[in-house]
Amino acid sequence: MKFAKAAVFSVASLCLALPVSAEAVSVDPTAAAHTASNACTGKSKKHVVKTYYRGPSTVVLRCGTRNWGYRHLVAHGRWSANFSKKIKNAIWSGDVVIDVPGQRVYERRVIQCPPRILFRVVANPDPYGADPRIKPQGIITAYKPASLTSPDC
């Protein structure tokens, strides 16, 4: 069996071939990653970041403020691709445990003793109270609550 000769390059020789500008060296990589990951930079509070589905219905995640929406989740260090997946699962297949005007709560639960809430999403399917032109307000917050304890178990 014959093997073809492979060209071998050292890492140093490859690095020498690449031009490096002073600007590229002075850029803070964490600042660039933070800016790229914030979907609401320069956007209004009513901008829709993501749409989640529950059958034919939709629940939107708007940029919002530090008190609700995407900016609220980012301010509390909660936003990531995994967190978005948890929101999607809670809305798509979770139970609607509260459904009153101005508030709808979706929960993913484990029915055991004691019961455990895996994830909760609080949304407003109605217009935003401070600006009724934002309709629906959408997701207010989402989080993993503390586990429930029940004396019945």
MDAnalysis code that builds the backbone (N, CA, C; Angstrom):
import MDAnalysis as mda
import numpy as np

u = mda.Universe.empty(459, n_residues=153, atom_resindex=np.repeat(np.arange(153), 3), trajectory=True)
u.add_TopologyAttr("name", ["N", "CA", "C"] * 153)
u.add_TopologyAttr("resid", np.arange(1, 154))
u.add_TopologyAttr("resname", ["MET", "LYS", "PHE", "ALA", "LYS", "ALA", "ALA", "VAL", "PHE", "SER", "VAL", "ALA", "SER", "LEU", "CYS", "LEU", "ALA", "LEU", "PRO", "VAL", "SER", "ALA", "GLU", "ALA", "VAL", "SER", "VAL", "ASP", "PRO", "THR", "ALA", "ALA", "ALA", "HIS", "THR", "ALA", "SER", "ASN", "ALA", "CYS", "THR", "GLY", "LYS", "SER", "LYS", "LYS", "HIS", "VAL", "VAL", "LYS", "THR", "TYR", "TYR", "ARG", "GLY", "PRO", "SER", "THR", "VAL", "VAL", "LEU", "ARG", "CYS", "GLY", "THR", "ARG", "ASN", "TRP", "GLY", "TYR", "ARG", "HIS", "LEU", "VAL", "ALA", "HIS", "GLY", "ARG", "TRP", "SER", "ALA", "ASN", "PHE", "SER", "LYS", "LYS", "ILE", "LYS", "ASN", "ALA", "ILE", "TRP", "SER", "GLY", "ASP", "VAL", "VAL", "ILE", "ASP", "VAL", "PRO", "GLY", "GLN", "ARG", "VAL", "TYR", "GLU", "ARG", "ARG", "VAL", "ILE", "GLN", "CYS", "PRO", "PRO", "ARG", "ILE", "LEU", "PHE", "ARG", "VAL", "VAL", "ALA", "ASN", "PRO", "ASP", "PRO", "TYR", "GLY", "ALA", "ASP", "PRO", "ARG", "ILE", "LYS", "PRO", "GLN", "GLY", "ILE", "ILE", "THR", "ALA", "TYR", "LYS", "PRO", "ALA", "SER", "LEU", "THR", "SER", "PRO", "ASP", "CYS"])
u.atoms.positions = np.array([
    [0.853, -1.167, 0.000],
    [0.000, 0.000, 0.000],
    [0.899, 1.229, 0.000],
    [0.635, 2.153, -0.905],
    [1.431, 3.367, -0.999],
    [0.653, 4.534, -0.412],
    [1.342, 5.404, 0.295],
    [0.741, 6.606, 0.868],
    [1.296, 7.824, 0.157],
    [0.443, 8.775, -0.085],
    [0.895, 10.022, -0.702],
    [1.641, 10.839, 0.335],
    [2.648, 11.563, -0.113],
    [3.406, 12.396, 0.800],
    [2.549, 13.599, 1.179],
    [2.449, 13.878, 2.450],
    [1.673, 15.025, 2.929],
    [2.612, 16.186, 3.184],
    [2.160, 17.357, 2.836],
    [2.965, 18.545, 3.104],
    [2.835, 18.875, 4.587],
    [3.953, 19.098, 5.232],
    [3.959, 19.391, 6.652],
    [4.405, 20.836, 6.840],
    [3.572, 21.610, 7.526],
    [3.891, 23.005, 7.811],
    [3.934, 23.172, 9.315],
    [4.816, 23.979, 9.775],
    [4.830, 24.262, 11.204],
    [3.847, 25.393, 11.477],
    [3.344, 25.458, 12.678],
    [2.425, 26.513, 13.078],
    [3.097, 27.876, 12.938],
    [4.348, 27.959, 13.269],
    [5.076, 29.223, 13.183],
    [5.143, 29.718, 11.746],
    [5.387, 28.805, 10.782],
    [5.487, 29.256, 9.392],
    [4.141, 29.726, 8.868],
    [3.052, 29.094, 9.303],
    [1.722, 29.546, 8.895],
    [1.399, 30.904, 9.488],
    [1.775, 31.133, 10.721],
    [1.496, 32.402, 11.376],
    [2.287, 33.535, 10.744],
    [3.510, 33.237, 10.291],
    [4.326, 34.275, 9.674],
    [3.750, 34.706, 8.337],
    [3.030, 33.825, 7.688],
    [2.477, 34.143, 6.382],
    [1.245, 35.033, 6.484],
    [0.609, 35.077, 7.652],
    [-0.601, 35.868, 7.807],
    [-0.275, 37.287, 8.236],
    [-0.825, 38.284, 7.542],
    [-0.575, 39.671, 7.954],
    [-1.374, 39.994, 9.216],
    [-0.783, 40.737, 10.115],
    [-1.442, 41.121, 11.354],
    [-1.426, 42.640, 11.423],
    [-2.604, 43.225, 11.570],
    [-2.669, 44.682, 11.677],
    [-2.682, 45.072, 13.145],
    [-2.309, 46.301, 13.413],
    [-2.320, 46.801, 14.793],
    [-3.738, 46.868, 15.323],
    [-4.692, 47.135, 14.438],
    [-6.092, 47.227, 14.857],
    [-6.607, 45.875, 15.332],
    [-6.227, 44.807, 14.651],
    [-6.679, 43.469, 15.020],
    [-6.140, 43.058, 16.378],
    [-4.952, 43.507, 16.721],
    [-4.353, 43.140, 17.994],
    [-5.000, 43.896, 19.140],
    [-5.413, 45.148, 18.904],
    [-5.923, 45.982, 19.988],
    [-7.397, 45.749, 20.302],
    [-8.117, 44.980, 19.504],
    [-9.543, 44.757, 19.720],
    [-9.746, 43.766, 20.863],
    [-10.671, 44.107, 21.771],
    [-11.000, 43.227, 22.884],
    [-11.980, 42.162, 22.389],
    [-11.626, 40.872, 22.363],
    [-12.516, 39.845, 21.827],
    [-13.795, 39.679, 22.630],
    [-13.789, 39.940, 23.925],
    [-15.008, 39.799, 24.724],
    [-15.997, 40.892, 24.393],
    [-15.521, 42.092, 24.076],
    [-16.421, 43.187, 23.713],
    [-17.107, 42.885, 22.392],
    [-16.377, 42.349, 21.442],
    [-16.958, 42.008, 20.145],
    [-17.992, 40.902, 20.291],
    [-17.707, 39.904, 21.111],
    [-18.651, 38.805, 21.314],
    [-19.915, 39.291, 22.008],
    [-19.773, 40.197, 22.979],
    [-20.938, 40.718, 23.702],
    [-21.832, 41.524, 22.769],
    [-21.231, 42.364, 21.925],
    [-22.005, 43.181, 20.997],
    [-22.711, 42.304, 19.980],
    [-22.016, 41.294, 19.465],
    [-22.610, 40.418, 18.469],
    [-23.740, 39.585, 19.060],
    [-23.666, 39.252, 20.334],
    [-24.671, 38.394, 20.937],
    [-25.907, 39.160, 21.396],
    [-25.846, 40.481, 21.501],
    [-26.997, 41.250, 21.941],
    [-27.845, 41.628, 20.738],
    [-28.980, 40.947, 20.586],
    [-29.855, 41.145, 19.436],
    [-30.606, 42.467, 19.476],
    [-30.559, 43.190, 20.569],
    [-31.336, 44.421, 20.712],
    [-30.502, 45.689, 20.685],
    [-29.229, 45.588, 20.360],
    [-28.402, 46.780, 20.293],
    [-28.955, 47.705, 19.218],
    [-29.324, 48.909, 19.633],
    [-29.853, 49.902, 18.707],
    [-31.294, 49.685, 18.283],
    [-31.982, 48.737, 18.892],
    [-33.366, 48.435, 18.517],
    [-34.338, 49.004, 19.559],
    [-35.588, 49.247, 19.150],
    [-36.604, 49.751, 20.071],
    [-37.125, 48.612, 20.939],
    [-37.852, 48.955, 21.994],
    [-38.373, 47.933, 22.904],
    [-39.424, 47.050, 22.253],
    [-40.044, 47.503, 21.165],
    [-41.077, 46.692, 20.525],
    [-40.532, 45.729, 19.468],
    [-39.234, 45.791, 19.172],
    [-38.613, 44.904, 18.180],
    [-38.731, 43.441, 18.626],
    [-39.185, 42.576, 17.725],
    [-39.340, 41.146, 18.027],
    [-38.011, 40.432, 17.777],
    [-37.469, 39.840, 18.842],
    [-36.206, 39.107, 18.765],
    [-36.452, 37.685, 18.294],
    [-37.480, 37.048, 18.836],
    [-37.745, 35.640, 18.549],
    [-39.236, 35.377, 18.685],
    [-39.729, 34.441, 17.896],
    [-41.129, 34.031, 17.970],
    [-41.181, 32.564, 18.343],
    [-41.978, 32.248, 19.354],
    [-42.168, 30.874, 19.803],
    [-43.593, 30.454, 19.459],
    [-43.804, 29.159, 19.256],
    [-45.097, 28.666, 18.800],
    [-45.721, 27.694, 19.788],
    [-47.042, 27.762, 19.843],
    [-47.851, 26.776, 20.573],
    [-49.042, 26.498, 19.671],
    [-48.923, 25.462, 18.869],
    [-49.952, 25.192, 17.868],
    [-50.001, 26.352, 16.885],
    [-51.191, 26.849, 16.578],
    [-51.278, 27.975, 15.648],
    [-50.977, 29.333, 16.312],
    [-50.895, 29.372, 17.628],
    [-50.640, 30.620, 18.343],
    [-49.150, 30.911, 18.426],
    [-48.828, 32.180, 18.592],
    [-47.426, 32.573, 18.747],
    [-47.251, 33.381, 20.024],
    [-46.046, 33.289, 20.568],
    [-45.638, 34.091, 21.723],
    [-44.329, 34.741, 21.310],
    [-44.278, 36.073, 21.386],
    [-43.084, 36.776, 20.928],
    [-42.201, 37.178, 22.100],
    [-40.921, 37.260, 21.803],
    [-39.945, 37.813, 22.746],
    [-39.488, 39.123, 22.128],
    [-39.853, 40.231, 22.756],
    [-39.466, 41.556, 22.268],
    [-38.211, 42.026, 22.995],
    [-37.575, 43.052, 22.453],
    [-36.398, 43.617, 23.118],
    [-36.769, 44.084, 24.522],
    [-37.885, 44.771, 24.669],
    [-38.360, 45.188, 25.983],
    [-37.444, 46.174, 26.680],
    [-37.449, 46.097, 28.004],
    [-36.661, 46.991, 28.851],
    [-35.893, 46.141, 29.865],
    [-35.276, 46.787, 30.823],
    [-34.602, 46.030, 31.890],
    [-35.608, 45.320, 32.796],
    [-36.891, 45.652, 32.666],
    [-37.925, 45.031, 33.501],
    [-38.702, 43.919, 32.805],
    [-38.601, 43.805, 31.506],
    [-39.305, 42.745, 30.783],
    [-38.636, 42.502, 29.424],
    [-38.851, 41.317, 28.890],
    [-38.367, 40.974, 27.562],
    [-36.909, 40.544, 27.523],
    [-36.349, 40.616, 26.317],
    [-34.983, 40.161, 26.069],
    [-33.974, 40.907, 26.933],
    [-34.091, 42.228, 27.001],
    [-33.129, 43.001, 27.804],
    [-33.184, 42.605, 29.273],
    [-34.359, 42.272, 29.770],
    [-34.512, 41.811, 31.148],
    [-33.768, 40.484, 31.342],
    [-33.942, 39.562, 30.397],
    [-33.274, 38.261, 30.504],
    [-31.757, 38.419, 30.437],
    [-31.273, 39.268, 29.534],
    [-29.830, 39.502, 29.411],
    [-29.289, 40.163, 30.676],
    [-30.028, 41.136, 31.216],
    [-29.581, 41.839, 32.427],
    [-29.444, 40.892, 33.614],
    [-30.241, 39.833, 33.643],
    [-30.164, 38.857, 34.724],
    [-29.256, 37.677, 34.377],
    [-28.537, 37.776, 33.264],
    [-27.580, 36.735, 32.878],
    [-28.224, 35.434, 32.462],
    [-29.441, 35.494, 31.966],
    [-30.161, 34.268, 31.649],
    [-30.130, 33.885, 30.180],
    [-29.814, 34.771, 29.269],
    [-29.984, 34.465, 27.851],
    [-28.849, 33.610, 27.289],
    [-29.227, 32.556, 26.574],
    [-28.299, 31.694, 25.841],
    [-29.153, 30.863, 24.885],
    [-28.505, 30.118, 24.012],
    [-29.238, 29.236, 23.099],
    [-29.991, 28.170, 23.897],
    [-29.378, 27.653, 24.952],
    [-30.023, 26.651, 25.796],
    [-31.242, 27.239, 26.510],
    [-31.116, 28.495, 26.963],
    [-32.228, 29.146, 27.639],
    [-33.388, 29.353, 26.665],
    [-33.074, 29.732, 25.431],
    [-34.105, 29.897, 24.406],
    [-34.827, 28.577, 24.147],
    [-34.078, 27.478, 24.160],
    [-34.680, 26.157, 23.965],
    [-35.628, 25.810, 25.113],
    [-35.265, 26.192, 26.337],
    [-36.143, 25.948, 27.483],
    [-37.428, 26.755, 27.365],
    [-37.324, 27.989, 26.888],
    [-38.516, 28.820, 26.664],
    [-39.399, 28.149, 25.618],
    [-38.782, 27.713, 24.516],
    [-39.526, 27.055, 23.442],
    [-40.277, 25.834, 23.960],
    [-39.604, 24.993, 24.743],
    [-40.230, 23.776, 25.258],
    [-41.360, 24.083, 26.238],
    [-41.179, 25.097, 27.080],
    [-42.227, 25.457, 28.042],
    [-43.469, 25.971, 27.319],
    [-43.260, 26.763, 26.278],
    [-44.405, 27.305, 25.542],
    [-45.054, 26.221, 24.695],
    [-44.248, 25.436, 23.993],
    [-44.793, 24.434, 23.077],
    [-45.518, 23.307, 23.810],
    [-44.910, 22.751, 24.835],
    [-45.510, 21.561, 25.446],
    [-45.766, 21.689, 26.938],
    [-45.537, 22.866, 27.512],
    [-45.795, 23.054, 28.932],
    [-47.273, 23.275, 29.217],
    [-47.615, 23.298, 30.492],
    [-48.982, 23.553, 30.919],
    [-49.189, 25.049, 31.085],
    [-50.372, 25.527, 30.695],
    [-50.745, 26.908, 30.977],
    [-51.384, 26.877, 32.361],
    [-50.677, 27.406, 33.359],
    [-51.159, 27.314, 34.743],
    [-51.897, 28.570, 35.187],
    [-51.646, 29.683, 34.542],
    [-52.386, 30.925, 34.801],
    [-52.718, 31.536, 33.453],
    [-53.998, 31.867, 33.260],
    [-54.419, 32.515, 32.023],
    [-55.491, 33.535, 32.366],
    [-55.044, 34.725, 32.726],
    [-55.941, 35.829, 33.081],
    [-55.562, 37.021, 32.200],
    [-56.438, 38.023, 32.080],
    [-56.075, 39.189, 31.269],
    [-54.750, 39.801, 31.743],
    [-53.822, 39.933, 30.822],
    [-52.531, 40.531, 31.141],
    [-51.463, 39.561, 31.591],
    [-51.805, 38.293, 31.789],
    [-50.791, 37.337, 32.234],
    [-51.146, 35.913, 31.809],
    [-50.160, 35.253, 31.218],
    [-50.279, 33.833, 30.890],
    [-48.963, 33.184, 31.312],
    [-49.056, 32.130, 32.124],
    [-47.862, 31.467, 32.644],
    [-47.810, 30.039, 32.104],
    [-46.678, 29.723, 31.479],
    [-46.413, 28.387, 30.955],
    [-45.411, 27.715, 31.882],
    [-45.653, 26.443, 32.200],
    [-44.727, 25.705, 33.065],
    [-44.449, 24.323, 32.507],
    [-43.183, 23.925, 32.598],
    [-42.786, 22.528, 32.357],
    [-42.615, 21.928, 33.737],
    [-43.384, 20.870, 34.028],
    [-43.357, 20.276, 35.366],
    [-43.079, 18.791, 35.303],
    [-42.515, 18.301, 36.398],
    [-42.352, 16.864, 36.600],
    [-43.345, 16.496, 37.692],
    [-44.247, 15.606, 37.351],
    [-45.239, 15.174, 38.325],
    [-44.607, 14.038, 39.128],
    [-44.243, 14.357, 40.319],
    [-43.625, 13.422, 41.245],
    [-43.973, 13.899, 42.648],
    [-43.408, 13.288, 43.624],
    [-43.660, 13.706, 44.988],
    [-42.341, 14.058, 45.650],
    [-42.073, 15.294, 45.948],
    [-42.900, 16.475, 45.681],
    [-42.822, 16.877, 44.214],
    [-43.873, 17.546, 43.692],
    [-43.839, 17.984, 42.296],
    [-42.717, 19.008, 42.101],
    [-42.208, 19.055, 40.886],
    [-41.093, 19.949, 40.602],
    [-41.376, 20.732, 39.331],
    [-41.183, 22.032, 39.377],
    [-41.318, 22.872, 38.196],
    [-39.935, 22.990, 37.566],
    [-39.824, 22.567, 36.326],
    [-38.549, 22.620, 35.630],
    [-38.255, 24.015, 35.083],
    [-39.306, 24.669, 34.554],
    [-39.096, 25.959, 33.915],
    [-40.418, 26.714, 33.840],
    [-40.349, 28.030, 33.925],
    [-41.559, 28.859, 33.890],
    [-41.333, 30.053, 32.959],
    [-42.350, 30.334, 32.142],
    [-42.336, 31.498, 31.256],
    [-43.575, 32.322, 31.558],
    [-43.375, 33.603, 31.836],
    [-44.480, 34.523, 32.111],
    [-44.604, 35.456, 30.917],
    [-45.802, 35.497, 30.322],
    [-46.029, 36.323, 29.141],
    [-47.293, 37.152, 29.310],
    [-47.379, 38.212, 28.530],
    [-48.577, 39.041, 28.475],
    [-49.108, 38.966, 27.051],
    [-50.245, 38.261, 26.842],
    [-50.796, 38.159, 25.493],
    [-51.544, 39.420, 25.066],
    [-51.681, 40.376, 25.964],
    [-52.415, 41.613, 25.709],
    [-51.438, 42.757, 25.424],
    [-51.951, 43.941, 25.094],
    [-51.056, 45.080, 24.865],
    [-50.280, 45.463, 26.122],
    [-49.096, 46.024, 25.895],
    [-48.247, 46.523, 26.976],
    [-48.933, 47.737, 27.587],
    [-49.107, 47.734, 28.908],
    [-49.845, 48.792, 29.597],
    [-49.284, 50.188, 29.389],
    [-47.961, 50.341, 29.389],
    [-47.350, 51.663, 29.250],
    [-47.386, 52.160, 27.803],
    [-47.532, 51.267, 26.841],
    [-47.586, 51.644, 25.433],
    [-48.485, 50.645, 24.707],
    [-49.798, 50.927, 24.620],
    [-50.745, 49.977, 24.026],
    [-50.483, 49.656, 22.557],
    [-49.591, 50.411, 21.910],
    [-49.243, 50.098, 20.518],
    [-48.400, 48.824, 20.439],
    [-47.776, 48.429, 21.550],
    [-47.015, 47.177, 21.588],
    [-48.002, 46.070, 21.935],
    [-48.454, 45.362, 20.895],
    [-49.482, 44.345, 21.088],
    [-49.135, 43.117, 20.284],
    [-49.002, 41.973, 20.884],
    [-48.969, 41.698, 22.315],
    [-47.616, 42.083, 22.906],
    [-47.600, 42.251, 24.216],
    [-46.333, 42.561, 24.885],
    [-45.378, 41.394, 24.742],
    [-45.867, 40.185, 24.916],
    [-45.034, 38.995, 24.769],
    [-44.429, 38.550, 26.079],
    [-43.259, 37.936, 25.984],
    [-42.610, 37.354, 27.162],
    [-42.109, 38.453, 28.084],
    [-42.488, 38.346, 29.341],
    [-42.043, 39.289, 30.363],
    [-40.762, 38.762, 31.000],
    [-40.804, 37.507, 31.437],
    [-39.633, 36.882, 32.041],
    [-39.720, 35.369, 31.883],
    [-38.616, 34.708, 32.143],
    [-38.549, 33.245, 32.120],
    [-37.457, 32.839, 33.093],
    [-37.680, 31.732, 33.813],
    [-36.706, 31.324, 34.824],
    [-36.958, 29.900, 35.284],
    [-35.966, 29.358, 35.975],
    [-36.083, 28.056, 36.621],
    [-36.385, 28.326, 38.087],
    [-37.624, 28.064, 38.516],
    [-37.985, 28.358, 39.901],
    [-37.389, 27.357, 40.891],
    [-37.407, 27.744, 42.143],
    [-36.981, 26.829, 43.208],
    [-37.951, 25.654, 43.248],
    [-37.482, 24.505, 43.622],
    [-38.353, 23.328, 43.664],
    [-39.415, 23.488, 44.739],
    [-40.551, 22.891, 44.458],
    [-41.677, 22.949, 45.397],
    [-41.504, 21.872, 46.472],
    [-41.953, 22.170, 47.649],
    [-41.991, 21.138, 48.686],
    [-43.442, 20.986, 49.129],
    [-43.837, 19.784, 49.359],
    [-45.204, 19.511, 49.745],
    [-45.207, 18.582, 50.961],
    [-45.967, 18.934, 52.005],
    [-46.016, 18.074, 53.180],
    [-46.843, 16.796, 52.937],
    [-47.551, 16.730, 51.798],
    [-48.381, 15.562, 51.502],
    [-47.585, 14.347, 51.054],
    [-46.311, 14.503, 50.788],
    [-45.540, 13.374, 50.259],
    [-44.982, 12.515, 51.372],
])
